[in-house]
Amino acid sequence: MSQTCYQSSPYSSAALCALALTTMLSSMSSSIANIGLPALAAFFHASFSQVQWVVLTYLLAVTGSVLAMGWLS
């Protein structure tokens, strides 16, 4: 059985770090938006369910842009 040895380049490590960072930022931004929902509801005098549309719209926009960028790449 033969073994194949792969060497990683600095570019592949940088690409992996960039991918991990963007994935983390995407999930963290939706969490931050969820934390701010009670403050948004109080400021705009809206119900909590109305303010949840803000996060839903944000997540739909992010998902659409991820799909579009994946297709372009």
All heavy atoms as TSV, in Angstrom:
chain	resi	resn	atom	element	x	y	z
A	1	MET	N	N	0.846	-1.163	0.000
A	1	MET	CA	C	0.000	0.000	0.000
A	1	MET	C	C	0.899	1.235	0.000
A	1	MET	O	O	1.804	1.340	0.794
A	1	MET	CB	C	-0.886	-0.021	1.243
A	1	MET	CG	C	-1.898	1.072	1.239
A	1	MET	SD	S	-2.948	1.094	2.688
A	1	MET	CE	C	-3.857	-0.398	2.532
A	2	SER	N	N	0.649	2.138	-0.910
A	2	SER	CA	C	1.484	3.334	-0.989
A	2	SER	C	C	0.856	4.466	-0.193
A	2	SER	O	O	-0.362	4.576	-0.083
A	2	SER	CB	C	1.664	3.752	-2.441
A	2	SER	OG	O	0.428	4.172	-2.950
A	3	GLN	N	N	1.706	5.298	0.369
A	3	GLN	CA	C	1.244	6.448	1.122
A	3	GLN	C	C	1.551	7.704	0.331
A	3	GLN	O	O	2.618	7.835	-0.264
A	3	GLN	CB	C	1.933	6.530	2.472
A	3	GLN	CG	C	1.497	5.461	3.443
A	3	GLN	CD	C	2.162	5.656	4.790
A	3	GLN	OE1	O	3.264	6.170	4.867
A	3	GLN	NE2	N	1.477	5.237	5.828
A	4	THR	N	N	0.622	8.606	0.331
A	4	THR	CA	C	0.813	9.874	-0.346
A	4	THR	C	C	0.991	10.954	0.704
A	4	THR	O	O	0.207	11.053	1.636
A	4	THR	CB	C	-0.404	10.215	-1.227
A	4	THR	OG1	O	-0.639	9.130	-2.116
A	4	THR	CG2	C	-0.158	11.480	-2.012
A	5	CYS	N	N	2.017	11.734	0.548
A	5	CYS	CA	C	2.304	12.802	1.496
A	5	CYS	C	C	2.009	14.147	0.822
A	5	CYS	O	O	2.534	14.435	-0.248
A	5	CYS	CB	C	3.765	12.740	1.943
A	5	CYS	SG	S	4.192	13.988	3.153
A	6	TYR	N	N	1.152	14.926	1.455
A	6	TYR	CA	C	0.811	16.232	0.927
A	6	TYR	C	C	1.493	17.307	1.767
A	6	TYR	O	O	1.513	17.239	2.983
A	6	TYR	CB	C	-0.697	16.472	0.956
A	6	TYR	CG	C	-1.461	15.545	0.047
A	6	TYR	CD1	C	-2.159	14.464	0.551
A	6	TYR	CD2	C	-1.471	15.762	-1.317
A	6	TYR	CE1	C	-2.861	13.619	-0.280
A	6	TYR	CE2	C	-2.170	14.926	-2.161
A	6	TYR	CZ	C	-2.856	13.856	-1.630
A	6	TYR	OH	O	-3.548	13.027	-2.458
A	7	GLN	N	N	2.028	18.296	1.101
A	7	GLN	CA	C	2.607	19.431	1.801
A	7	GLN	C	C	1.671	20.620	1.635
A	7	GLN	O	O	1.199	20.905	0.537
A	7	GLN	CB	C	3.982	19.773	1.232
A	7	GLN	CG	C	5.013	18.702	1.481
A	7	GLN	CD	C	6.376	19.113	0.919
A	7	GLN	OE1	O	6.509	20.134	0.287
A	7	GLN	NE2	N	7.366	18.285	1.177
A	8	SER	N	N	1.421	21.294	2.739
A	8	SER	CA	C	0.543	22.455	2.655
A	8	SER	C	C	1.379	23.697	2.389
A	8	SER	O	O	2.484	23.839	2.884
A	8	SER	CB	C	-0.259	22.625	3.941
A	8	SER	OG	O	0.597	22.907	5.020
A	9	SER	N	N	0.838	24.559	1.584
A	9	SER	CA	C	1.523	25.812	1.292
A	9	SER	C	C	0.979	26.894	2.204
A	9	SER	O	O	-0.096	26.747	2.788
A	9	SER	CB	C	1.315	26.193	-0.172
A	9	SER	OG	O	-0.023	26.554	-0.374
A	10	PRO	N	N	1.693	28.003	2.350
A	10	PRO	CA	C	1.165	29.095	3.178
A	10	PRO	C	C	-0.140	29.663	2.615
A	10	PRO	O	O	-0.976	30.156	3.353
A	10	PRO	CB	C	2.255	30.158	3.142
A	10	PRO	CG	C	3.429	29.559	2.473
A	10	PRO	CD	C	3.010	28.261	1.856
A	11	TYR	N	N	-0.323	29.562	1.304
A	11	TYR	CA	C	-1.561	30.063	0.699
A	11	TYR	C	C	-2.762	29.218	1.091
A	11	TYR	O	O	-3.843	29.746	1.318
A	11	TYR	CB	C	-1.431	30.119	-0.816
A	11	TYR	CG	C	-0.363	31.079	-1.277
A	11	TYR	CD1	C	0.757	30.618	-1.949
A	11	TYR	CD2	C	-0.468	32.438	-1.030
A	11	TYR	CE1	C	1.737	31.497	-2.374
A	11	TYR	CE2	C	0.502	33.323	-1.445
A	11	TYR	CZ	C	1.605	32.849	-2.116
A	11	TYR	OH	O	2.565	33.717	-2.517
A	12	SER	N	N	-2.580	27.907	1.180
A	12	SER	CA	C	-3.709	27.061	1.573
A	12	SER	C	C	-4.062	27.269	3.040
A	12	SER	O	O	-5.233	27.229	3.402
A	12	SER	CB	C	-3.410	25.596	1.285
A	12	SER	OG	O	-2.319	25.150	2.062
A	13	SER	N	N	-3.072	27.516	3.868
A	13	SER	CA	C	-3.349	27.803	5.277
A	13	SER	C	C	-4.073	29.135	5.430
A	13	SER	O	O	-5.006	29.258	6.230
A	13	SER	CB	C	-2.051	27.837	6.082
A	13	SER	OG	O	-1.412	26.587	6.048
A	14	ALA	N	N	-3.665	30.126	4.654
A	14	ALA	CA	C	-4.332	31.427	4.710
A	14	ALA	C	C	-5.761	31.323	4.188
A	14	ALA	O	O	-6.679	31.945	4.743
A	14	ALA	CB	C	-3.550	32.455	3.903
A	15	ALA	N	N	-5.976	30.539	3.146
A	15	ALA	CA	C	-7.327	30.357	2.605
A	15	ALA	C	C	-8.218	29.656	3.621
A	15	ALA	O	O	-9.388	30.010	3.783
A	15	ALA	CB	C	-7.268	29.570	1.300
A	16	LEU	N	N	-7.682	28.664	4.322
A	16	LEU	CA	C	-8.454	27.959	5.341
A	16	LEU	C	C	-8.807	28.886	6.493
A	16	LEU	O	O	-9.934	28.876	6.985
A	16	LEU	CB	C	-7.683	26.744	5.844
A	16	LEU	CG	C	-8.383	25.893	6.895
A	16	LEU	CD1	C	-9.662	25.305	6.321
A	16	LEU	CD2	C	-7.458	24.799	7.375
A	17	CYS	N	N	-7.866	29.722	6.909
A	17	CYS	CA	C	-8.140	30.682	7.981
A	17	CYS	C	C	-9.196	31.703	7.548
A	17	CYS	O	O	-10.070	32.063	8.333
A	17	CYS	CB	C	-6.857	31.389	8.397
A	17	CYS	SG	S	-5.736	30.340	9.326
A	18	ALA	N	N	-9.125	32.168	6.313
A	18	ALA	CA	C	-10.114	33.128	5.817
A	18	ALA	C	C	-11.496	32.497	5.755
A	18	ALA	O	O	-12.496	33.135	6.117
A	18	ALA	CB	C	-9.698	33.640	4.442
A	19	LEU	N	N	-11.578	31.257	5.315
A	19	LEU	CA	C	-12.856	30.559	5.259
A	19	LEU	C	C	-13.435	30.354	6.652
A	19	LEU	O	O	-14.638	30.565	6.873
A	19	LEU	CB	C	-12.687	29.216	4.547
A	19	LEU	CG	C	-13.929	28.365	4.401
A	19	LEU	CD1	C	-14.954	29.078	3.537
A	19	LEU	CD2	C	-13.571	27.024	3.815
A	20	ALA	N	N	-12.592	29.973	7.608
A	20	ALA	CA	C	-13.060	29.777	8.972
A	20	ALA	C	C	-13.531	31.092	9.586
A	20	ALA	O	O	-14.547	31.129	10.296
A	20	ALA	CB	C	-11.944	29.166	9.819
A	21	LEU	N	N	-12.827	32.178	9.311
A	21	LEU	CA	C	-13.201	33.471	9.858
A	21	LEU	C	C	-14.539	33.949	9.294
A	21	LEU	O	O	-15.394	34.434	10.038
A	21	LEU	CB	C	-12.119	34.507	9.565
A	21	LEU	CG	C	-12.367	35.914	10.091
A	21	LEU	CD1	C	-12.379	35.915	11.611
A	21	LEU	CD2	C	-11.309	36.865	9.567
A	22	THR	N	N	-14.737	33.809	8.001
A	22	THR	CA	C	-16.004	34.254	7.410
A	22	THR	C	C	-17.180	33.402	7.886
A	22	THR	O	O	-18.271	33.917	8.086
A	22	THR	CB	C	-15.947	34.237	5.880
A	22	THR	OG1	O	-15.571	32.930	5.432
A	22	THR	CG2	C	-14.942	35.243	5.360
A	23	THR	N	N	-16.951	32.118	8.093
A	23	THR	CA	C	-18.011	31.258	8.617
A	23	THR	C	C	-18.367	31.663	10.041
A	23	THR	O	O	-19.544	31.731	10.405
A	23	THR	CB	C	-17.574	29.787	8.573
A	23	THR	OG1	O	-17.223	29.451	7.237
A	23	THR	CG2	C	-18.672	28.873	9.064
A	24	MET	N	N	-17.346	31.959	10.849
A	24	MET	CA	C	-17.587	32.370	12.224
A	24	MET	C	C	-18.313	33.715	12.265
A	24	MET	O	O	-19.247	33.898	13.040
A	24	MET	CB	C	-16.274	32.470	12.993
A	24	MET	CG	C	-16.459	32.873	14.442
A	24	MET	SD	S	-14.942	33.338	15.259
A	24	MET	CE	C	-14.596	34.908	14.503
A	25	LEU	N	N	-17.906	34.659	11.430
A	25	LEU	CA	C	-18.535	35.977	11.426
A	25	LEU	C	C	-19.992	35.910	10.985
A	25	LEU	O	O	-20.840	36.648	11.503
A	25	LEU	CB	C	-17.752	36.930	10.538
A	25	LEU	CG	C	-16.412	37.403	11.089
A	25	LEU	CD1	C	-15.699	38.267	10.063
A	25	LEU	CD2	C	-16.595	38.160	12.381
A	26	SER	N	N	-20.292	35.031	10.054
A	26	SER	CA	C	-21.667	34.891	9.590
A	26	SER	C	C	-22.579	34.391	10.708
A	26	SER	O	O	-23.665	34.937	10.926
A	26	SER	CB	C	-21.712	33.945	8.401
A	26	SER	OG	O	-23.040	33.715	8.023
A	27	SER	N	N	-22.145	33.376	11.416
A	27	SER	CA	C	-22.980	32.850	12.502
A	27	SER	C	C	-23.016	33.816	13.688
A	27	SER	O	O	-24.050	33.942	14.350
A	27	SER	CB	C	-22.484	31.478	12.940
A	27	SER	OG	O	-21.183	31.565	13.460
A	28	MET	N	N	-21.917	34.512	13.940
A	28	MET	CA	C	-21.892	35.452	15.054
A	28	MET	C	C	-22.779	36.659	14.775
A	28	MET	O	O	-23.441	37.179	15.675
A	28	MET	CB	C	-20.457	35.915	15.329
A	28	MET	CG	C	-20.342	36.762	16.568
A	28	MET	SD	S	-18.661	37.100	17.126
A	28	MET	CE	C	-17.836	37.596	15.653
A	29	SER	N	N	-22.848	37.107	13.542
A	29	SER	CA	C	-23.670	38.275	13.242
A	29	SER	C	C	-25.150	37.982	13.411
A	29	SER	O	O	-25.911	38.853	13.855
A	29	SER	CB	C	-23.377	38.780	11.835
A	29	SER	OG	O	-23.760	37.827	10.879
A	30	SER	N	N	-25.579	36.773	13.078
A	30	SER	CA	C	-26.993	36.448	13.298
A	30	SER	C	C	-27.293	36.316	14.788
A	30	SER	O	O	-28.380	36.677	15.238
A	30	SER	CB	C	-27.378	35.177	12.551
A	30	SER	OG	O	-26.664	34.074	13.047
A	31	SER	N	N	-26.324	35.848	15.565
A	31	SER	CA	C	-26.524	35.774	17.016
A	31	SER	C	C	-26.602	37.164	17.621
A	31	SER	O	O	-27.405	37.417	18.521
A	31	SER	CB	C	-25.374	34.994	17.668
A	31	SER	OG	O	-25.346	33.678	17.202
A	32	ILE	N	N	-25.771	38.072	17.140
A	32	ILE	CA	C	-25.792	39.439	17.650
A	32	ILE	C	C	-27.125	40.099	17.318
A	32	ILE	O	O	-27.699	40.833	18.138
A	32	ILE	CB	C	-24.608	40.237	17.079
A	32	ILE	CG1	C	-23.313	39.750	17.697
A	32	ILE	CG2	C	-24.777	41.731	17.315
A	32	ILE	CD1	C	-22.071	40.306	17.047
A	33	ALA	N	N	-27.634	39.850	16.130
A	33	ALA	CA	C	-28.930	40.419	15.759
A	33	ALA	C	C	-30.038	39.884	16.653
A	33	ALA	O	O	-30.951	40.627	17.039
A	33	ALA	CB	C	-29.226	40.122	14.298
A	34	ASN	N	N	-29.980	38.607	17.014
A	34	ASN	CA	C	-30.990	38.032	17.900
A	34	ASN	C	C	-30.912	38.633	19.303
A	34	ASN	O	O	-31.935	38.803	19.961
A	34	ASN	CB	C	-30.835	36.513	17.986
A	34	ASN	CG	C	-31.416	35.823	16.788
A	34	ASN	OD1	O	-32.423	36.244	16.250
A	34	ASN	ND2	N	-30.778	34.755	16.361
A	35	ILE	N	N	-29.714	38.945	19.761
A	35	ILE	CA	C	-29.561	39.540	21.093
A	35	ILE	C	C	-30.159	40.940	21.124
A	35	ILE	O	O	-30.727	41.366	22.124
A	35	ILE	CB	C	-28.070	39.545	21.494
A	35	ILE	CG1	C	-27.607	38.117	21.747
A	35	ILE	CG2	C	-27.826	40.408	22.732
A	35	ILE	CD1	C	-26.123	37.968	21.942
A	36	GLY	N	N	-30.067	41.659	20.025
A	36	GLY	CA	C	-30.578	43.019	19.980
A	36	GLY	C	C	-32.068	43.145	19.735
A	36	GLY	O	O	-32.591	44.265	19.720
A	37	LEU	N	N	-32.763	42.054	19.545
A	37	LEU	CA	C	-34.203	42.125	19.241
A	37	LEU	C	C	-35.034	42.811	20.329
A	37	LEU	O	O	-35.891	43.640	20.004
A	37	LEU	CB	C	-34.753	40.734	18.957
A	37	LEU	CG	C	-34.424	40.141	17.595
A	37	LEU	CD1	C	-35.033	38.765	17.459
A	37	LEU	CD2	C	-34.893	41.037	16.475
A	38	PRO	N	N	-34.834	42.531	21.609
A	38	PRO	CA	C	-35.649	43.230	22.615
A	38	PRO	C	C	-35.421	44.750	22.611
A	38	PRO	O	O	-36.373	45.523	22.772
A	38	PRO	CB	C	-35.194	42.617	23.942
A	38	PRO	CG	C	-34.653	41.282	23.578
A	38	PRO	CD	C	-34.040	41.449	22.222
A	39	ALA	N	N	-34.188	45.182	22.380
A	39	ALA	CA	C	-33.912	46.620	22.328
A	39	ALA	C	C	-34.570	47.252	21.104
A	39	ALA	O	O	-35.104	48.364	21.182
A	39	ALA	CB	C	-32.411	46.862	22.312
A	40	LEU	N	N	-34.537	46.555	19.973
A	40	LEU	CA	C	-35.198	47.066	18.775
A	40	LEU	C	C	-36.709	47.163	18.975
A	40	LEU	O	O	-37.343	48.133	18.546
A	40	LEU	CB	C	-34.902	46.171	17.574
A	40	LEU	CG	C	-33.513	46.269	16.967
A	40	LEU	CD1	C	-33.318	45.169	15.934
A	40	LEU	CD2	C	-33.304	47.622	16.349
A	41	ALA	N	N	-37.279	46.151	19.618
A	41	ALA	CA	C	-38.729	46.160	19.859
A	41	ALA	C	C	-39.119	47.314	20.777
A	41	ALA	O	O	-40.140	47.973	20.552
A	41	ALA	CB	C	-39.164	44.829	20.460
A	42	ALA	N	N	-38.312	47.582	21.784
A	42	ALA	CA	C	-38.621	48.681	22.697
A	42	ALA	C	C	-38.446	50.033	22.004
A	42	ALA	O	O	-39.254	50.946	22.192
A	42	ALA	CB	C	-37.721	48.601	23.933
A	43	PHE	N	N	-37.400	50.181	21.209
A	43	PHE	CA	C	-37.124	51.468	20.569
A	43	PHE	C	C	-38.181	51.816	19.533
A	43	PHE	O	O	-38.612	52.966	19.443
A	43	PHE	CB	C	-35.740	51.439	19.918
A	43	PHE	CG	C	-35.338	52.738	19.294
A	43	PHE	CD1	C	-34.880	53.788	20.077
A	43	PHE	CD2	C	-35.424	52.922	17.927
A	43	PHE	CE1	C	-34.511	54.994	19.513
A	43	PHE	CE2	C	-35.062	54.120	17.348
A	43	PHE	CZ	C	-34.608	55.165	18.142
A	44	PHE	N	N	-38.592	50.849	18.732
A	44	PHE	CA	C	-39.560	51.104	17.672
A	44	PHE	C	C	-41.009	50.876	18.103
A	44	PHE	O	O	-41.920	50.972	17.279
A	44	PHE	CB	C	-39.246	50.251	16.447
A	44	PHE	CG	C	-37.991	50.681	15.733
A	44	PHE	CD1	C	-36.875	49.874	15.724
A	44	PHE	CD2	C	-37.935	51.900	15.075
A	44	PHE	CE1	C	-35.717	50.259	15.077
A	44	PHE	CE2	C	-36.795	52.301	14.422
A	44	PHE	CZ	C	-35.672	51.487	14.424
A	45	HIS	N	N	-41.222	50.528	19.368
A	45	HIS	CA	C	-42.563	50.264	19.903
A	45	HIS	C	C	-43.290	49.235	19.033
A	45	HIS	O	O	-44.447	49.419	18.646
A	45	HIS	CB	C	-43.381	51.547	20.014
A	45	HIS	CG	C	-42.716	52.603	20.824
A	45	HIS	ND1	N	-42.532	52.489	22.183
A	45	HIS	CD2	C	-42.153	53.784	20.461
A	45	HIS	CE1	C	-41.912	53.556	22.636
A	45	HIS	NE2	N	-41.659	54.359	21.598
A	46	ALA	N	N	-42.585	48.156	18.728
A	46	ALA	CA	C	-43.145	47.093	17.886
A	46	ALA	C	C	-43.202	45.804	18.702
A	46	ALA	O	O	-42.527	45.661	19.723
A	46	ALA	CB	C	-42.271	46.883	16.656
A	47	SER	N	N	-44.011	44.880	18.237
A	47	SER	CA	C	-44.062	43.587	18.922
A	47	SER	C	C	-42.818	42.775	18.581
A	47	SER	O	O	-42.127	43.041	17.598
A	47	SER	CB	C	-45.317	42.818	18.504
A	47	SER	OG	O	-45.212	42.427	17.149
A	48	PHE	N	N	-42.551	41.812	19.425
A	48	PHE	CA	C	-41.351	41.003	19.230
A	48	PHE	C	C	-41.411	40.228	17.917
A	48	PHE	O	O	-40.409	40.083	17.217
A	48	PHE	CB	C	-41.183	40.041	20.410
A	48	PHE	CG	C	-39.840	39.376	20.463
A	48	PHE	CD1	C	-38.715	40.085	20.829
A	48	PHE	CD2	C	-39.703	38.040	20.121
A	48	PHE	CE1	C	-37.470	39.480	20.880
A	48	PHE	CE2	C	-38.472	37.430	20.160
A	48	PHE	CZ	C	-37.358	38.143	20.543
A	49	SER	N	N	-42.592	39.764	17.552
A	49	SER	CA	C	-42.722	39.013	16.295
A	49	SER	C	C	-42.500	39.903	15.078
A	49	SER	O	O	-41.993	39.439	14.057
A	49	SER	CB	C	-44.082	38.326	16.224
A	49	SER	OG	O	-45.108	39.291	16.243
A	50	GLN	N	N	-42.858	41.172	15.178
A	50	GLN	CA	C	-42.600	42.087	14.068
A	50	GLN	C	C	-41.108	42.346	13.904
A	50	GLN	O	O	-40.602	42.434	12.785
A	50	GLN	CB	C	-43.324	43.413	14.287
A	50	GLN	CG	C	-44.817	43.332	14.140
A	50	GLN	CD	C	-45.492	44.632	14.521
A	50	GLN	OE1	O	-45.004	45.365	15.371
A	50	GLN	NE2	N	-46.615	44.913	13.878
A	51	VAL	N	N	-40.406	42.456	15.008
A	51	VAL	CA	C	-38.972	42.749	14.953
A	51	VAL	C	C	-38.191	41.514	14.502
A	51	VAL	O	O	-37.107	41.635	13.933
A	51	VAL	CB	C	-38.486	43.274	16.323
A	51	VAL	CG1	C	-37.007	43.554	16.329
A	51	VAL	CG2	C	-39.228	44.537	16.694
A	52	GLN	N	N	-38.731	40.332	14.707
A	52	GLN	CA	C	-38.044	39.116	14.252
A	52	GLN	C	C	-37.903	39.091	12.731
A	52	GLN	O	O	-37.021	38.417	12.209
A	52	GLN	CB	C	-38.796	37.876	14.725
A	52	GLN	CG	C	-38.537	37.545	16.165
A	52	GLN	CD	C	-39.297	36.306	16.600
A	52	GLN	OE1	O	-40.352	36.000	16.062
A	52	GLN	NE2	N	-38.758	35.610	17.572
A	53	TRP	N	N	-38.749	39.823	12.034
A	53	TRP	CA	C	-38.627	39.899	10.578
A	53	TRP	C	C	-37.304	40.536	10.160
A	53	TRP	O	O	-36.802	40.280	9.068
A	53	TRP	CB	C	-39.799	40.677	9.989
A	53	TRP	CG	C	-41.028	39.836	9.881
A	53	TRP	CD1	C	-42.069	39.791	10.750
A	53	TRP	CD2	C	-41.319	38.898	8.854
A	53	TRP	NE1	N	-43.002	38.888	10.323
A	53	TRP	CE2	C	-42.562	38.320	9.153
A	53	TRP	CE3	C	-40.661	38.490	7.710
A	53	TRP	CZ2	C	-43.153	37.362	8.356
A	53	TRP	CZ3	C	-41.257	37.542	6.908
A	53	TRP	CH2	C	-42.477	36.984	7.234
A	54	VAL	N	N	-36.737	41.369	11.016
A	54	VAL	CA	C	-35.436	41.976	10.721
A	54	VAL	C	C	-34.381	40.896	10.576
A	54	VAL	O	O	-33.608	40.867	9.617
A	54	VAL	CB	C	-35.043	42.992	11.824
A	54	VAL	CG1	C	-33.636	43.493	11.630
A	54	VAL	CG2	C	-36.036	44.126	11.866
A	55	VAL	N	N	-34.351	39.976	11.539
A	55	VAL	CA	C	-33.364	38.894	11.498
A	55	VAL	C	C	-33.665	37.942	10.352
A	55	VAL	O	O	-32.747	37.490	9.658
A	55	VAL	CB	C	-33.327	38.138	12.844
A	55	VAL	CG1	C	-32.379	36.967	12.795
A	55	VAL	CG2	C	-32.939	39.088	13.965
A	56	LEU	N	N	-34.925	37.659	10.114
A	56	LEU	CA	C	-35.286	36.776	9.014
A	56	LEU	C	C	-34.859	37.363	7.675
A	56	LEU	O	O	-34.276	36.665	6.832
A	56	LEU	CB	C	-36.791	36.514	9.007
A	56	LEU	CG	C	-37.302	35.632	7.879
A	56	LEU	CD1	C	-36.730	34.235	8.014
A	56	LEU	CD2	C	-38.801	35.606	7.871
A	57	THR	N	N	-35.092	38.645	7.485
A	57	THR	CA	C	-34.687	39.302	6.242
A	57	THR	C	C	-33.171	39.301	6.095
A	57	THR	O	O	-32.642	39.058	5.001
A	57	THR	CB	C	-35.224	40.742	6.208
A	57	THR	OG1	O	-36.631	40.702	6.412
A	57	THR	CG2	C	-34.902	41.414	4.902
A	58	TYR	N	N	-32.468	39.551	7.188
A	58	TYR	CA	C	-31.003	39.529	7.161
A	58	TYR	C	C	-30.495	38.140	6.770
A	58	TYR	O	O	-29.610	38.003	5.921
A	58	TYR	CB	C	-30.450	39.942	8.518
A	58	TYR	CG	C	-28.975	39.715	8.649
A	58	TYR	CD1	C	-28.070	40.545	8.011
A	58	TYR	CD2	C	-28.478	38.654	9.393
A	58	TYR	CE1	C	-26.710	40.329	8.104
A	58	TYR	CE2	C	-27.130	38.436	9.495
A	58	TYR	CZ	C	-26.246	39.272	8.854
A	58	TYR	OH	O	-24.908	39.045	8.951
A	59	LEU	N	N	-31.047	37.105	7.382
A	59	LEU	CA	C	-30.596	35.745	7.076
A	59	LEU	C	C	-30.930	35.350	5.642
A	59	LEU	O	O	-30.147	34.647	4.992
A	59	LEU	CB	C	-31.204	34.752	8.066
A	59	LEU	CG	C	-30.662	34.848	9.493
A	59	LEU	CD1	C	-31.432	33.903	10.417
A	59	LEU	CD2	C	-29.186	34.541	9.538
A	60	LEU	N	N	-32.065	35.790	5.134
A	60	LEU	CA	C	-32.394	35.519	3.732
A	60	LEU	C	C	-31.418	36.218	2.787
A	60	LEU	O	O	-30.998	35.643	1.775
A	60	LEU	CB	C	-33.825	35.954	3.431
A	60	LEU	CG	C	-34.930	35.059	3.988
A	60	LEU	CD1	C	-36.288	35.706	3.773
A	60	LEU	CD2	C	-34.874	33.698	3.338
A	61	ALA	N	N	-31.042	37.445	3.115
A	61	ALA	CA	C	-30.076	38.171	2.285
A	61	ALA	C	C	-28.703	37.504	2.324
A	61	ALA	O	O	-28.036	37.369	1.288
A	61	ALA	CB	C	-29.982	39.621	2.746
A	62	VAL	N	N	-28.272	37.075	3.503
A	62	VAL	CA	C	-26.975	36.401	3.625
A	62	VAL	C	C	-26.989	35.082	2.868
A	62	VAL	O	O	-26.042	34.748	2.148
A	62	VAL	CB	C	-26.612	36.189	5.111
A	62	VAL	CG1	C	-25.442	35.237	5.271
A	62	VAL	CG2	C	-26.292	37.512	5.762
A	63	THR	N	N	-28.058	34.323	3.008
A	63	THR	CA	C	-28.157	33.043	2.314
A	63	THR	C	C	-28.157	33.233	0.802
A	63	THR	O	O	-27.482	32.511	0.065
A	63	THR	CB	C	-29.435	32.303	2.742
A	63	THR	OG1	O	-29.410	32.132	4.156
A	63	THR	CG2	C	-29.539	30.960	2.079
A	64	GLY	N	N	-28.891	34.224	0.340
A	64	GLY	CA	C	-28.912	34.503	-1.099
A	64	GLY	C	C	-27.549	34.925	-1.618
A	64	GLY	O	O	-27.128	34.510	-2.705
A	65	SER	N	N	-26.835	35.736	-0.851
A	65	SER	CA	C	-25.508	36.166	-1.309
A	65	SER	C	C	-24.498	35.027	-1.257
A	65	SER	O	O	-23.621	34.944	-2.119
A	65	SER	CB	C	-25.016	37.360	-0.499
A	65	SER	OG	O	-24.846	37.000	0.849
A	66	VAL	N	N	-24.622	34.145	-0.289
A	66	VAL	CA	C	-23.725	32.982	-0.239
A	66	VAL	C	C	-23.956	32.089	-1.455
A	66	VAL	O	O	-23.001	31.613	-2.083
A	66	VAL	CB	C	-23.919	32.194	1.081
A	66	VAL	CG1	C	-23.293	30.815	1.010
A	66	VAL	CG2	C	-23.341	32.966	2.240
A	67	LEU	N	N	-25.216	31.876	-1.801
A	67	LEU	CA	C	-25.523	31.059	-2.974
A	67	LEU	C	C	-25.002	31.701	-4.245
A	67	LEU	O	O	-24.432	31.032	-5.113
A	67	LEU	CB	C	-27.018	30.800	-3.075
A	67	LEU	CG	C	-27.622	29.902	-2.002
A	67	LEU	CD1	C	-29.136	29.877	-2.126
A	67	LEU	CD2	C	-27.054	28.510	-2.087
A	68	ALA	N	N	-25.182	33.014	-4.356
A	68	ALA	CA	C	-24.720	33.715	-5.559
A	68	ALA	C	C	-23.193	33.705	-5.651
A	68	ALA	O	O	-22.634	33.471	-6.721
A	68	ALA	CB	C	-25.244	35.150	-5.543
A	69	MET	N	N	-22.520	33.932	-4.541
A	69	MET	CA	C	-21.045	33.938	-4.556
A	69	MET	C	C	-20.491	32.535	-4.813
A	69	MET	O	O	-19.473	32.382	-5.459
A	69	MET	CB	C	-20.491	34.482	-3.237
A	69	MET	CG	C	-20.759	35.934	-3.013
A	69	MET	SD	S	-20.134	36.962	-4.347
A	69	MET	CE	C	-21.572	37.867	-4.793
A	70	GLY	N	N	-21.178	31.528	-4.304
A	70	GLY	CA	C	-20.749	30.151	-4.590
A	70	GLY	C	C	-20.879	29.820	-6.066
A	70	GLY	O	O	-20.023	29.169	-6.644
A	71	TRP	N	N	-21.962	30.279	-6.673
A	71	TRP	CA	C	-22.151	30.049	-8.098
A	71	TRP	C	C	-21.100	30.807	-8.902
A	71	TRP	O	O	-20.550	30.286	-9.882
A	71	TRP	CB	C	-23.550	30.477	-8.510
A	71	TRP	CG	C	-23.832	30.250	-9.965
A	71	TRP	CD1	C	-24.155	29.071	-10.550
A	71	TRP	CD2	C	-23.801	31.227	-10.998
A	71	TRP	NE1	N	-24.330	29.259	-11.889
A	71	TRP	CE2	C	-24.119	30.573	-12.199
A	71	TRP	CE3	C	-23.550	32.589	-11.015
A	71	TRP	CZ2	C	-24.182	31.244	-13.402
A	71	TRP	CZ3	C	-23.620	33.246	-12.214
A	71	TRP	CH2	C	-23.919	32.573	-13.401
A	72	LEU	N	N	-20.804	32.035	-8.502
A	72	LEU	CA	C	-19.805	32.824	-9.228
A	72	LEU	C	C	-18.392	32.253	-9.089
A	72	LEU	O	O	-17.586	32.344	-10.001
A	72	LEU	CB	C	-19.822	34.270	-8.740
A	72	LEU	CG	C	-20.990	35.114	-9.197
A	72	LEU	CD1	C	-20.955	36.469	-8.506
A	72	LEU	CD2	C	-20.968	35.280	-10.711
A	73	SER	N	N	-18.106	31.695	-7.907
A	73	SER	CA	C	-16.747	31.167	-7.720
A	73	SER	C	C	-16.577	29.859	-8.441
A	73	SER	O	O	-15.529	29.486	-8.856
A	73	SER	CB	C	-16.449	30.999	-6.228
A	73	SER	OG	O	-17.246	29.983	-5.679
